[in-house]
């Protein structure tokens, strides 16, 4: 026990401490914000899962969840020290906090009124959610194991240096005067541009037709939870429960709202209608656009930043669909890459806050240097992310561990990797289809038992050639066996993917 205490407290230099006492209110806010950031993992899974084909819904949800867990281990062992350890050449942190050493009740200068352990917990969520964001680019082509390997390597080589440059004491971008309140560069831009590179390296899917949302309810639910979680993501970045935290939360809410409206207006102008999924995506784009400036701009600026962010992402999505050069089925680049880049650029225009660490205002308030610094970190972030993402992805491709096999892609990752499906249809002895709509965690064996016991059945035609033990259906309805409609399968729309 004494050895453990020595390991976690006195065996390494303590985190930089200040004379400020630990504040229980600030600590509670930072811990709660960290918990909200963790919520982003399943939220992202549902958000992405609503867009992919039915045979990949469950694997998409679990990919976000599992990568979050794997990155949490890497962050504790190596990542935090590389990102926030004492600087080595203004480029990367040293090994001071390797293996969770020296992270204790002493505060960091980044959050001087909360224990260092609380700050670690919050920043862990930022790191862990970034690789799952990028997984939308190679959606339906990346196995769970390979995506975890990629993510573990990627956060060490790409995320941690970016975080150190912009946030850590001694990081060259921070010392220069570049601003990023909550992760526009290290999180959103890096994920968006990495997604673009991955979609190119992976190549197109066997069937690269534009995917229409298979479960819009999942998408809207995921977007709503992402909106909620971003209150902790942005508000917690203040490091304490103060005016800046409340400013960040309100700016986040305003930008998400105006971006949803902006997206919907473009849809209506060009398509003469809006959609639930479009409004949900628009709100998420507003969250992305305001992240770098959420604690550094005044509320009226967030109206503009969010609204323009929704418009930019909408047009970028349409450009991707029309050109068909890149198979990014979830438009991660349009949302995170393009909108995240706009958010960092907009910070250089609208920065206007007494809490600006550089003491500089944005270009619209008479200080063009801030905009120049933001352009510098934008270009550096893009170059660093694109180069190393390509190196990691192509190395895995060369080793033959990057993309799933054509057979797995045809079957779908739900069955191929997990042996489970979100929706399962089981042929009955009479030749019809007896089915039960089940949750993502229900196994096929359990469904067979449930199907035998339930007083409901679904009738339709099955696809004899579909791999696996079941087929996916759209628009399933439960019909009592004794109902006259049960004798008229043609009245029920059942289709297999």
N, C-alpha and C positions, 0 to 999 in steps of 0.2 A: 504493500500500500504506500509506504514511504517512497519507493522507487517511482510509483505512478505519480505521486505529487511532485516529485522532483522533475519528472519528465514534462509535466504540464505547466509548471510555474517557474522554477528557478534555474533549470538547466540551460536555458537560452535567454538572451536579452528580452526583456518584456516589451510589449507593444508600447509605442510612444504614448506616454501619459501626460496629461495636463493637470493643472491644479483644480480644474472644475470637478465638483463632486458628481457622483452617479445620481442621476435623476430617475426616479421610479416611473414617472409619467412618460419621459422620453424612451426609457427602456421598454415599457409596455407597447408604445407605438411602433418602435422598430421591430420588436418581436412579432407583433400582429401583422405588420407590413410584410415581414418575411414569410409568414404563413399565407398571406394573400398571394405572394409571388409563387409559392408552391402550387397554389390552385391553378395557376396558368398551365401547368402540364396536362392535367386531364381536360381542361377547357380547350386547349389547343387540339388535343386528340379528337374531341367531339366536333370542333370547328372544321378540322381537316376531314374527319371521318364522314361528315355529311356530304362532302363533295366527291369522294372517290367511289368506284364501283362497289356494288354490294359485296362482292367476294373479297374485298380488301378493307372493309370498314373496321372490323375488330383489330386487324393487324396494325392499321394506321393509328388507332387509339392507343394500343399497347406500345407502339414504337415510341410515341412521345413520352409515355409513362416510364418505360424502361430506360430510355436514354437519360432521362432526368435522374434516375437512380444511379446509373453508372457514372455520370458526370459528377454526382455528389461525392462519390468515393475519390475520384481523381482530384476534385477540388480540395478535399480535406488533406490528401497526402501531398500534393504538389501545387495545385493551382493557386490557392490563396497566397502562398509565399511568392510565387512568380508574379502575381498581379499586384500585391500590396506590400511585399517585403521591401527592405531597404534597397534602393536602386543600385543597379550595377551598370554604370555607363549611361544612365538616363534611358535605358532600353528595356530592362527586365528586372524583376525582383530577384534577390538572392535566396539562399536556402534557409534563412532564419526560421521560418515557420513550417518547414517540411514536417510531415507526419503529425500535424496539429500541435506542434510544440509552441509554447509561448503565447497561446491564445487563451486568455483567462479573464479575470475581472477588471484588469487594467484597460482603460479606454484608449482608442486610437485618436489621433488628431482629426481624422475624418468625421468622427462622431464623438465629441469629447465628453458627453454626459451619459453615455451608455457603455456597458462592459464590452470589451473587445469580442467576447463570445457572441454577443447580440449582433454586432456589426458583421462578423463572419457569417452568421446565419442568414442575414439579409443578402449579402453579396453572393453567397452560395446559390441562391435562387436565380440571380441574374445570369450567372455562368451556366447553370444547368438547363435553363430554358432556351438558350441561344441555339445549340445544335438542333433540337427538335424543330425550331422554326424553319431551318434550312431544308428539312426533309420533304417539304412539299414539292421541290423541284424534281427529284427522282421518285416521286410517289408511284407506288405499285410496281417498282422495279428494284427496291433496296431491301434485302433481307434484314431481319431483326439483329442477327449476330454481326453482320457486316456494318450495319449502321451504327451499332454500339462501338465497334472497333474504330471506325472513322471518327466518331464524335469524341472519343477519349483522346485520340491523337490531335484532333483539330483544336480542341480547347487549349491544349498546351502550346501549340505552335502559333495559332491565330488569335484566339480570344485573349489569353493572358497578356501577351505583349500589348495588344490594343488597350486593354483595361489599364495596364501600367502607364502607358503613354499619356492617357487623358485624365486619369484619376489619381494616380499615386504621387506622393511627394517625390520630387526629383524626376518624374516622367517628362520627357522632352516637350511634348505637346502642352501639358499643363504649365510647365515653366515658360513656354513661349507665350501663352495667353489664350490658347484654344479652350472653348467651353463645351461642355456636354453634361447636363444636369443628371440624366438618369439612363443613358445608354443608347443614344441615337447612333453612335459610331460602333462601339464595341458589341452591341446587341443587334439592333435592327439592320443597320447597313451591312455589317459583316454577314449576318444570316441571309439577307436578300441577295447579295452578290455571290455568296457561296452557293446558294440555290441555283443561280443562273449557271455557274460553272458546272455544277453537278448535273444539271439537266442536259448540258452540252456533252459532257464526257460520257454520260450514260447512253445517250442517243434516244431516239423515239421509242415509245412503246409499240408492241405489235399492232395494237389498234389505238392510234393516237387521235381518234376523233374527240372533239370537244366533249368533256364530261358534263352532263347536266346534274345538278345536285340530286343524289339518290335519297337523301333524307334531310330535307330542309329544316326539319325540327332540330336535328343534331347541330346543324350549322348555326341556327339562331340561338340555341342554348349555349353553344360554345362561345359565340360572340358576346352574349350577355355576361357570361362568366369572365371572359377576358376583360371586358369593360370594368367589371367589379374588381378583378385582380390588379388592374393597372392603377387603381387608387393606392394600393400598397407599393407597387413598383415605382411610381413617380413620387407619391407622397412620402414614402419611406426614405427616399434618397436625400431628404433634408437632414436625416440623422437625428432628428429630435421632433417633438410635437410643438411646433411653433408656427409663426405666420407663413414662413416659406413652405412648410408642409401643406398648410391649408390653401395657399396660392397654387401649389402644384396640383392638388386634388381638384380644385375648381377649374383650372386651365385644362386639365385632362377631360373633365366632363363636358366643357364647352366645345373643345376641339372634336371630340367624338360625335357630338350632336351635329355640329355644322358640317362635318365630313359626310355623315350619313345623308344629310340634305343635299349636299353638293353632288354626291354619287347618284342619288335618286333623280335630281334635275337633269343630269346628263343622260341617264337612261330614258327619261321621259322625252327629252328633246330628240334623241336619236332613234329610239325604239317605240315611242308613243306609249310606253308603260313602264312601271317600276316592278321590282320583285322583292320578296322577303329576303332572299339570299343576298341580293345586291345592297339593300339597306344595311344588312348585318355586316357585310364586308366593308362598306363605306365607313361605318362607325369604327371598325378596327383600324382602318387606315388613318382616321383622325387620332386615335390613340398613339399610333406609330409616329405621326408627324409632330406631335406636341412633346413627345418624350424628351428630346434633348434640351428643349427650352422651357419645360413645364414649371420650373422653379425660378426661371430667369426672365420671363416676359410678363407684362401686365395683361389682365384678362381680355382687353379688347383685341390684343394681338392674336390670342388663341382662336378667336372667331375667324380671322383671316387665314392663319396657318392651317387650321382644320379644314376649312372650306376648300382651299386650294389643294390640300393634300388629297381630299376625296376625288377631285376632278382629275388630278394627275394620275392617280392609280387607275381610275376608270379608263382613261385614254390609253395608258400603258397596257392594260389588259386587252383592250380592243386591238392594239397594234400587234400584240403577241398572237392573237387569234387569227388576224388577217394575214400576217406574214408567214406563219407556220414554220419558221426556221427553228424554233426552240419548243421543245415539248415540256413545258412547265405547267402541268395540269391544274395546279392550285394557285398559280399566279403569285408565288411568293416574291418573285423579283418585282412585280408591279406594285405589290403592297409594301414590302419591307425594303427592297433595294431602292426603288425610285422614290417612294414616299419618305423613307428614312433619310435619304440624301437631301430631299427637299427640306425636311425638318431641321437638319444641321445647318443647311444654307440659310434657312429662315431665321435661325437663332442669330446668325451674324447680322441680319437686318433689324431684328426687333428686340434684341437684348436691352433691357431697361429695368434695372432692379438694384436696390441698395445692397443686395447680397452677392453681387457679381464678384467672384474671387479676384479677377484681374483688375477690377475697378473701371473697366472700359464699357461703354455703351455700344449698341448696334449702329450700323451704317445710317439708319433712318434717324438716329439721334446724334449724328455728327462725328462718329468715330469709325472710319473705314478700316482701321487696323483689325478690328474684331472680325469683320467679314473676310478679310484676307487670311486670318488665322483659321477660320472655319473652312475656307476653300482648301487651305493647305492640309488640314487633317482629313478632309473628304478625299482628296486625291491619294493621300498616303494610305488611308484605310482601304480604299478600293484596290490599289496596287498590291498591298500586302495580302489582303484576303483572296483576291483572284489568283495570285501566283501560288500561294501555299495550298489553297484548296485544290488547284489543278494538280500540283505535285503529289499530294496525298491521294487524291482520287485516281490519278493515272497510275500511281504505284500499286494501288489495290487492284486496278484493272489488269495491270501487267501480271500480277500474281494470280489472277483468276478468281478473286474473292469479292469483286465489286457488285456485279449485276446478277440477279437470279436467273435461273435457266428458263428457256422458253416454255417448258412444261409447267414450271411453277407459276410463271406469269399467266399462262392459260387457265390453270386451275384456280389461281387466286391464293394470296398469302394466308388468308384465314384458314383454309383447309390444309394447305401445303405445310405451313409452319406450326400452326396452333392446333389443328385438328378440330376446330370449332367454327361456327358460323353465327352471324347475327340472326338470320332468318333461315329456318330449315324446313324443307318439304320432304315428306316421306311417302313413297308409294304404298298403297294399301293392297290387300290381297285381291280386291275386286278390280284392280287396275286403275282406279282413280287415284287421286292424291289426297292423302290424309295429312294434315299439317298442324303445326302448332307454332305460333310466333313466340319467340323466346328471347331472353336477354343474352347479352354477349358472353356471359360466363357459363351458359348451360351447354353441356356436352351433348353430342349426337345420341349417345346411349340413353341419356336422361330424357331426351325428346321422344325417343321410341316408346319409352314407358309412359310418358305423359300423353302421347298420341293414342295409346291403347286405352287409357282411362278417361280421356276427356269426352264430353258429350257433344263436341263440335268437330266439324270436318271442313276441309276446303277441297273443292273439286276443280280440276283443270287438266291440262295435258303436260306430261313431263318430257324432259329432253333426255333421251336414252343415251346420248353421246357425251353428256356432261361429265367430266371427271369428278371423282369424289362420291360421297354417299348421300348427297342432297343437292337441291338446286335452289337458287335464290328466286324470290318472287317479289313483285312490286304490287302494292295495293291489296295485300291480303285482307280478307274479311272472314270473320268467324260466323258460320251458319249452323244452326242446330240441325242434327241429323234428321229429326222428324219434320223439319220444315219442308214444304213443297219445293222451295227453291233449291234444296239440296239435290233434287233430281234433274236440275237443269244447269249443268256445268257451263254451258255456253253463255249464261248470264253473268258469270263472274270473270273479271279480267285477271288472268294470271299469266305472267310471262317470265321466262327464264333469261338470265343474262349469260 
